[in-house]
Structures are given as structure tokens and as C-alpha cells.
Amino acid sequence: MSQILIPPLPSPSSSSSPTLYSKLKIRQPSSVRPVRSQPMLHSGSNSSPVYNPRWSLRGMNALVTGGTRGIGHAIVEELVGLGARVHTCCRNGSELDGCLREWDSLGFGVTGSVCDVSVRAQRDELMGTVSSVFDGKLNILINNVGTNIRKPVVDFTAEEFSTLMATNFESVFHISQLAYQLLKASGVGSVVFMSSVSGFVSLKSMSVQSATKGAINQLTKNLACEWAKDNIRSNAVAPWYIRTSMVEQVLSNKEYLEEVYSRTPLRRLGDPKEVSSLVAFLCLPASSYITGQIICVDGGMSVNGFYPRHD
Ligand SMILES: NC(=O)c1ccc[n+]([C@@H]2O[C@H](COP(=O)([O-])OP(=O)(O)OC[C@H]3O[C@@H](n4cnc5c(N)ncnc54)[C@H](OP(=O)(O)O)[C@@H]3O)[C@@H](O)[C@H]2O)c1
């Protein structure tokens, strides 16, 4: 019978020593304290809480790319809340420091690196740091970073095309490659890719971004099969409009926003926390038989064929 492997609680290791942090130039909070919240169940007869490992990430290590804003920020907090130790990265050092200070004040054990994931050498450096921070073991990789350039196909310059490809697809492919040995070494690994409904359906002026998300969807399925032997699962999450800085500008157009609402059965935008909850579920032991799936978080948008509003 197969076993669900729950890594042991991390012991205070050398990786959290100030000397090592400064040697590696890792951004860290002033003190990395244990997280507060842990998932509990209430036993039937008396109401004393019982720890349930199926719904906990306690003892697990996670890398979340792009964790300082939007969906990535919500994912960092969701994973930490379930007991994981998280490392994140972004390009803006002062924004990263601000987030780390805030998480520290909440008692969250989060570390971070400044890294532009579209640059190969910086990805190498990031994964070297992650390996040092987590002693060569990684349970969770969240490939969250992605960007967009909205233009008709014929207007794309070669440079814009390369930027989108490097940021959205080449980066997640390479980071996954670099993470493989760490995921394998942990004994139980989970990769979650941030896709989009644009990977399934055609959206105006988004052909190149859509192609990168379509590629992510296929990579999700291939890795699920290729890495299953190593107990590494691979899934993707595909959001429709979620209220973040990335889409602020396009949604500031009232008419466009109305079109978005009318196309969305739930008649509203999503919140980053409505994506992070699914990402966290896909990392939990409770989802241990789910792999190779791409799940939409879209208020019903992707299943909305023709449904006139008569209500
Ligand atoms: N929001 C939506 O409606 C929506 C819908 C479908 C899919 N998605 C997908 O969800 C993911 C997150 O989107 P979001 O809306 O949360 O974005 P966001 O609000 O713009 O946040 C992006 C985060 O990633 C970091 N980042 C961006 N480029 C980076 C790079 N080259 N290297 C390292 N870090 C980088 C940003 O920090 P820095 O700027 O400091 O680097 C920030 O922390 C993306 O893959 C996106 O395609 C979003």
C-alpha cells in the first residue's frame, strides 16, 4: 500500500543562521519565528483540537516566484498559514524588504531573493540559494511569475516576443529543471504552474501570452507523467480576471469592466485569495492523487458558451 509521506518538522538548522544568510545575500526578516496557525480538526466528543496532517504543510519547504504582489503574495501567506516555510523572489528589492518585514511582524517564516526570473544566470543563482536555505530539499514549487503585452500578432516586435517567452515560459521550464533534484530529494514534491484561461480560449490581443500559457498547460501534463516515479506531482491553475496590479490598468476602463462582468457567470472579478486556496490544496497531502490537471478559477467564464442575460 502506498504511503503519504509527511516530512518531519524542520529542526533549527544551520540554514537559518545569520552568517549563512549574509553569505548568500538572502533577504530575511530580523528573526524567522515559527508560524502561528496550524490546521486543526475538532474531535467529536470533546472539542479539543486534533492536528490533521492531510490538511497541513507543516515541515514542508516552498518556493513561490513573484510573491510580493497579487496572486503570488496571497500564495505565500496561504502556504505559510498551513505550516510551510517559504522562500520567494521578485525584481524590486525594496518591495521585497517591505513584505519580509510585514511577514516577520506576523510571525511568518519567509525569506526572499531579488531575482529577475527572465534571466538565466539569475535563475541559477536563485535555485542555488533555495537549495542552501532548505538544505537541498524542496517540497513545493509554485511557478507564479508571468506578465503580459497586449497587442495584435502583427504588431509584436521580436524583442517583445522574446520578453514574453522568457518571462512566462522559458523561466518556468528552467526553474522546474533546476528544482527537480531538490523536489526528488524531499521525497514528496508538488509543482504548481500559474496558467490562465487564455491557455484554453482566445482573448483579444493576447495571442503570445496565450501561447505561453498553452505551453505551460502541456508542460504540466508532461511533468506529471515524467516525474510521477519520483513522487512529484504537477498541476496548473488557470485564472480569469483576478484583482491585481497586473490588470489594474485594463480594468480601469469602465466599459471593458462591464464586458468582463457580462461574460462571467458569477458577475464579478476574482480575489487573489480565491486562487491561492486552490494552489494550496494542490500542494496538500489531501490532494495526493491529483496530478497533470489544469484547473480554472474563473467564476465560470471558460464554460460560458451562450447564455443571454434575461434575469
Ligand atoms: N491577475 C489576473 O487577472 C491573472 C489572470 C490570469 C493569470 N494570471 C497569472 O497569475 C500570475 C501572477 O499574476 P498577478 O496578477 O498576481 O501579477 P502582479 O500583480 O503583476 O504580480 C507579479 C509578481 O511577480 C513579480 N514579478 C514580475 N515579473 C518578474 C520577473 N521577471 N522576475 C521575478 N519576479 C517578477 C512581481 O514583482 P516585481 O515587479 O518586483 O518583479 C510581483 O511580485 C501570472 O503568471 C499571470 O499571468 C493573472
Ligand as a Chemical Component Dictionary entry (heavy atoms), coordinates in Angstrom:
data_LIG
# 
_chem_comp.id                   LIG 
_chem_comp.type                 NON-POLYMER 
_chem_comp.pdbx_formal_charge   0 
_chem_comp.three_letter_code    LIG 
# 
loop_
_chem_comp_atom.comp_id 
_chem_comp_atom.atom_id 
_chem_comp_atom.alt_atom_id 
_chem_comp_atom.type_symbol 
_chem_comp_atom.charge 
_chem_comp_atom.model_Cartn_x 
_chem_comp_atom.model_Cartn_y 
_chem_comp_atom.model_Cartn_z 
_chem_comp_atom.pdbx_ordinal 
LIG N1  N1  N 0  -4.361 38.920 -12.416 1  
LIG C1  C1  C 0  -5.030 38.241 -13.325 2  
LIG O1  O1  O 0  -6.161 38.604 -13.728 3  
LIG C2  C2  C 0  -4.453 36.960 -13.889 4  
LIG C3  C3  C 0  -5.259 36.181 -14.724 5  
LIG C4  C4  C 0  -4.746 35.015 -15.272 6  
LIG C5  C5  C 0  -3.449 34.618 -14.956 7  
LIG N2  N2  N 1  -2.679 35.378 -14.145 8  
LIG C6  C6  C 0  -1.318 34.914 -13.866 9  
LIG O2  O2  O 0  -1.045 34.962 -12.469 10 
LIG C7  C7  C 0  0.341  35.202 -12.266 11 
LIG C8  C8  C 0  0.505  36.344 -11.262 12 
LIG O3  O3  O 0  -0.159 37.479 -11.778 13 
LIG P1  P1  P 0  -0.548 38.739 -10.864 14 
LIG O4  O4  O 0  -1.744 39.323 -11.488 15 
LIG O5  O5  O -1 -0.552 38.358 -9.435  16 
LIG O6  O6  O 0  0.706  39.690 -11.183 17 
LIG P2  P2  P 0  1.215  41.020 -10.422 18 
LIG O7  O7  O 0  0.181  41.602 -9.554  19 
LIG O8  O8  O 0  1.797  41.865 -11.507 20 
LIG O9  O9  O 0  2.414  40.460 -9.503  21 
LIG C9  C9  C 0  3.516  39.892 -10.132 22 
LIG C10 C10 C 0  4.539  39.457 -9.108  23 
LIG O10 O10 O 0  5.612  38.812 -9.811  24 
LIG C11 C11 C 0  6.822  39.573 -9.695  25 
LIG N3  N3  N 0  7.500  39.561 -10.991 26 
LIG C12 C12 C 0  7.045  40.040 -12.177 27 
LIG N4  N4  N 0  7.952  39.847 -13.142 28 
LIG C13 C13 C 0  9.007  39.219 -12.562 29 
LIG C14 C14 C 0  10.252 38.750 -13.035 30 
LIG N5  N5  N 0  10.617 38.902 -14.315 31 
LIG N6  N6  N 0  11.082 38.141 -12.159 32 
LIG C15 C15 C 0  10.745 37.990 -10.861 33 
LIG N7  N7  N 0  9.570  38.422 -10.357 34 
LIG C16 C16 C 0  8.723  39.026 -11.189 35 
LIG C17 C17 C 0  6.361  40.972 -9.254  36 
LIG O11 O11 O 0  7.363  41.673 -8.528  37 
LIG P3  P3  P 0  8.443  42.631 -9.299  38 
LIG O12 O12 O 0  7.657  43.506 -10.224 39 
LIG O13 O13 O 0  9.141  43.361 -8.189  40 
LIG O14 O14 O 0  9.378  41.724 -10.024 41 
LIG C18 C18 C 0  5.179  40.604 -8.358  42 
LIG O15 O15 O 0  5.618  40.144 -7.108  43 
LIG C19 C19 C 0  0.942  35.467 -13.652 44 
LIG O16 O16 O 0  1.539  34.289 -14.146 45 
LIG C20 C20 C 0  -0.259 35.822 -14.504 46 
LIG O17 O17 O 0  -0.089 35.510 -15.878 47 
LIG C21 C21 C 0  -3.147 36.557 -13.602 48 
# 
loop_
_chem_comp_bond.comp_id 
_chem_comp_bond.atom_id_1 
_chem_comp_bond.atom_id_2 
_chem_comp_bond.value_order 
_chem_comp_bond.pdbx_ordinal 
LIG N1  C1  SING 1  
LIG C1  O1  DOUB 2  
LIG C1  C2  SING 3  
LIG C2  C3  SING 4  
LIG C2  C21 DOUB 5  
LIG C3  C4  DOUB 6  
LIG C4  C5  SING 7  
LIG C5  N2  DOUB 8  
LIG N2  C6  SING 9  
LIG N2  C21 SING 10 
LIG C6  O2  SING 11 
LIG C6  C20 SING 12 
LIG O2  C7  SING 13 
LIG C7  C8  SING 14 
LIG C7  C19 SING 15 
LIG C8  O3  SING 16 
LIG O3  P1  SING 17 
LIG P1  O4  DOUB 18 
LIG P1  O5  SING 19 
LIG P1  O6  SING 20 
LIG O6  P2  SING 21 
LIG P2  O7  DOUB 22 
LIG P2  O8  SING 23 
LIG P2  O9  SING 24 
LIG O9  C9  SING 25 
LIG C9  C10 SING 26 
LIG C10 O10 SING 27 
LIG C10 C18 SING 28 
LIG O10 C11 SING 29 
LIG C11 N3  SING 30 
LIG C11 C17 SING 31 
LIG N3  C12 SING 32 
LIG N3  C16 SING 33 
LIG C12 N4  DOUB 34 
LIG N4  C13 SING 35 
LIG C13 C14 SING 36 
LIG C13 C16 DOUB 37 
LIG C14 N5  SING 38 
LIG C14 N6  DOUB 39 
LIG N6  C15 SING 40 
LIG C15 N7  DOUB 41 
LIG N7  C16 SING 42 
LIG C17 O11 SING 43 
LIG C17 C18 SING 44 
LIG O11 P3  SING 45 
LIG P3  O12 DOUB 46 
LIG P3  O13 SING 47 
LIG P3  O14 SING 48 
LIG C18 O15 SING 49 
LIG C19 O16 SING 50 
LIG C19 C20 SING 51 
LIG C20 O17 SING 52 
# 
